[in-house]
Amino acid sequence: MIPAFINWSSGKDACFALWTLRQQGIYDIRYLFTTLNAGFQRVSMHGVREALLDEQARQLGIPLKKAYLQEHASMEDYNQLMQQQLEGMLQEEIRHAVFGDIFLEDLRQYRETQLSKIGMQGVFPIWKQNSRQLLQEIIAAGFKAIVVCANARYLDASFAGRIIDDQFLADLPPNVDPCGENGEFHTFVYDGPLFKAPVAFTPGETIARSYISDEEKAVNWDNQFYFKELLPLV
């Protein structure tokens, strides 16, 4: 099998990409790789606590590699951090990076360009799948996920903390991609066919956060999000 690592957000798309590869039996996933906020020690954008990420990896039985990104880091800082991490993977003869991307062409191009600079290749197991059908497959396969972040531009606060199921799919507004591929929402997977046991947690409060640094961003950027706090029980 071909050694690889998967870029791990802790969410449903990455998890289903891993599941898809397991069915194919071509790649040997050596690591889950996650970027965390260094100051808060939470998964970037998802807001999931590091302790829950650790437990998730333990239940999946795959070693977890972490990179810590400083608050307000620039794109240059991010690229430098990623290059360091990828070079470490290369030293272990890992030359393939797996992503759970679905249809964002510019994002895939960016990833492939960065990987090619150091001689790595991207693997996209769920690329170009229909988002609605994909979410239905995720649910039917038995994966259990909860919304940990909802983008206020698309969804109200009630969606933070929702379980991903058929009713969730039915309740999504028509302008929201069923998998949240445009950043409408993010999830945490806590159980499913890849897990030895469910990740134990209790839902906490819903927190609204705004990220506005200047007037231009306030107008043009997605800058307000609802986060559902998940509290570890282990």
Beta strands, then each sheet from edge to edge (+ up, - down):
strand 1: 2-7
strand 2: 27-37
strand 3: 42-43
strand 4: 64-69
strand 5: 96-98
strand 6: 121-123
strand 7: 144-151
strand 8: 185-191
strand 9: 201-210
strand 10: 224-232
sheet 1: 3+ 2- 1- 5- 6-
sheet 2: 3+ 2- 4-
sheet 3: 8+ 7- 10+ 9-
end
